[in-house]
Amino acid sequence: MKYIFCVLSLLVSIAATAQLNMDSLRRQYNQKTLKLDNGITMNGFMLGKTEVQNLMLISPEATQSYKLYLKNKKTGTILPFIGLAAVVGGIIISKDNRTPGFIMILGGNTINIVASVFRRIAGNHLHHAIWTYNRDILFQVK
């Protein structure tokens, strides 16, 4: 009878310990992980660019992905202005001479398509950086 009682109490204590570890992990997830909701948030608060850059320093892989995000985002932000200028210039030129104007319009639209590709790549890098940061925060290698 003592043997059965010891085994049952051992099983109950293991289950209680597992529940405590799960609650601790859930609390860490809610407080320390980054989420992407109309910007990057942590624990319900919006983070600025410098705060995110400082947080990404915790994980080298996340830092690398975040730097690639910033680089591609900058390119994806500048190119649409160049494309818009080419389209507007093409419209103005097409009044006098159609062929060069249409070529400029086509070139401007191509630049805008390339910019959207850069923005999509930047978004993928941001998602990867956040995922890697969250992984490294929750499952730290000791």
C-alpha positions as CSV (number, residue, x, y, z in Angstrom):
1,M,0.0,0.0,0.0
2,K,2.9,2.3,0.8
3,Y,4.4,1.6,-2.6
4,I,1.2,2.6,-4.4
5,F,0.9,5.8,-2.4
6,C,4.5,6.8,-3.1
7,V,4.1,6.2,-6.8
8,L,0.9,8.3,-6.9
9,S,2.4,11.1,-4.9
10,L,5.4,11.1,-7.3
11,L,3.1,11.3,-10.3
12,V,1.2,14.2,-8.8
13,S,4.4,16.1,-8.0
14,I,5.7,15.6,-11.5
15,A,2.4,16.9,-13.0
16,A,2.5,19.9,-10.6
17,T,6.1,20.8,-11.6
18,A,5.2,20.5,-15.3
19,Q,2.3,22.8,-14.8
20,L,4.5,25.4,-13.0
21,N,7.0,25.3,-15.9
22,M,4.2,25.7,-18.4
23,D,2.9,28.7,-16.6
24,S,6.4,30.2,-16.4
25,L,6.8,29.7,-20.2
26,R,3.4,31.2,-20.9
27,R,4.2,34.3,-18.7
28,Q,7.5,34.7,-20.6
29,Y,5.7,34.4,-23.9
30,N,3.2,37.1,-23.0
31,Q,5.8,39.5,-21.5
32,K,9.0,39.1,-23.5
33,T,8.1,38.1,-27.1
34,L,7.7,40.5,-30.0
35,K,4.4,40.7,-31.9
36,L,3.7,42.4,-35.2
37,D,0.5,44.4,-34.9
38,N,0.6,47.6,-37.0
39,G,4.2,47.9,-35.8
40,I,6.2,45.9,-33.4
41,T,4.8,45.5,-29.9
42,M,6.0,43.9,-26.7
43,N,3.7,43.2,-23.8
44,G,1.0,45.4,-25.4
45,F,3.3,48.4,-25.9
46,M,4.4,49.8,-29.3
47,L,8.2,49.8,-29.7
48,G,10.3,52.3,-31.6
49,K,13.0,51.6,-34.1
50,T,15.9,52.0,-31.7
51,E,14.2,49.8,-29.0
52,V,13.7,47.1,-31.6
53,Q,17.3,47.4,-32.8
54,N,18.6,47.1,-29.2
55,L,16.4,44.0,-28.5
56,M,17.5,42.3,-31.7
57,L,21.1,42.5,-30.4
58,I,20.2,39.6,-28.0
59,S,20.2,37.2,-31.0
60,P,22.9,37.4,-33.7
61,E,20.7,35.7,-36.2
62,A,17.8,38.1,-35.5
63,T,20.2,41.0,-35.8
64,Q,21.3,39.9,-39.2
65,S,17.7,39.4,-40.4
66,Y,16.7,42.8,-39.0
67,K,19.6,44.6,-40.8
68,L,18.5,42.9,-44.1
69,Y,15.0,44.1,-43.3
70,L,16.1,47.7,-42.9
71,K,18.2,47.6,-46.1
72,N,15.4,46.2,-48.2
73,K,12.8,48.5,-46.6
74,K,14.9,51.5,-47.5
75,T,15.2,50.4,-51.1
76,G,11.5,49.5,-51.3
77,T,10.7,53.0,-49.9
78,I,12.9,55.0,-52.3
79,L,12.2,53.2,-55.5
80,P,8.5,54.1,-55.7
81,F,9.4,57.8,-55.8
82,I,11.7,57.3,-58.7
83,G,9.0,55.2,-60.4
84,L,6.4,57.9,-59.8
85,A,8.8,60.5,-61.2
86,A,9.3,58.4,-64.3
87,V,5.6,57.9,-64.8
88,V,4.8,61.6,-64.4
89,G,7.6,62.5,-66.7
90,G,6.4,60.0,-69.2
91,I,2.9,61.4,-69.1
92,I,4.3,64.9,-69.7
93,I,6.6,63.8,-72.5
94,S,3.9,61.6,-74.2
95,K,1.9,64.7,-75.1
96,D,4.6,65.8,-77.5
97,N,6.2,62.4,-78.4
98,R,4.3,59.2,-77.7
99,T,7.1,56.6,-78.0
100,P,9.6,58.0,-75.4
101,G,6.7,58.9,-73.1
102,F,5.2,55.4,-73.2
103,I,8.7,53.9,-72.6
104,M,9.2,56.1,-69.6
105,I,5.7,55.2,-68.2
106,L,6.5,51.5,-68.7
107,G,9.9,51.9,-67.1
108,G,8.3,53.8,-64.1
109,N,5.8,51.0,-63.6
110,T,8.6,48.4,-63.8
111,I,10.5,50.3,-61.1
112,N,7.3,50.3,-58.9
113,I,7.0,46.5,-59.4
114,V,10.6,46.0,-58.4
115,A,10.0,48.2,-55.3
116,S,7.1,46.0,-54.3
117,V,9.3,43.0,-54.5
118,F,11.8,44.7,-52.2
119,R,9.1,45.5,-49.7
120,R,7.9,41.9,-49.7
121,I,11.4,40.6,-49.2
122,A,11.8,43.2,-46.3
123,G,8.6,41.9,-44.7
124,N,9.9,38.3,-44.9
125,H,13.2,39.4,-43.2
126,L,11.2,41.2,-40.5
127,H,9.0,38.1,-39.8
128,H,12.2,36.0,-39.7
129,A,13.9,38.4,-37.3
130,I,10.9,38.5,-35.0
131,W,10.5,34.7,-35.1
132,T,14.2,34.2,-34.3
133,Y,14.2,36.7,-31.5
134,N,11.2,35.1,-29.9
135,R,12.8,31.6,-30.3
136,D,16.0,32.8,-28.7
137,I,14.2,34.5,-25.8
138,L,11.9,31.6,-25.0
139,F,14.4,28.8,-25.4
140,Q,17.8,30.2,-24.3
141,V,20.8,28.0,-24.7
142,K,22.7,27.9,-21.5
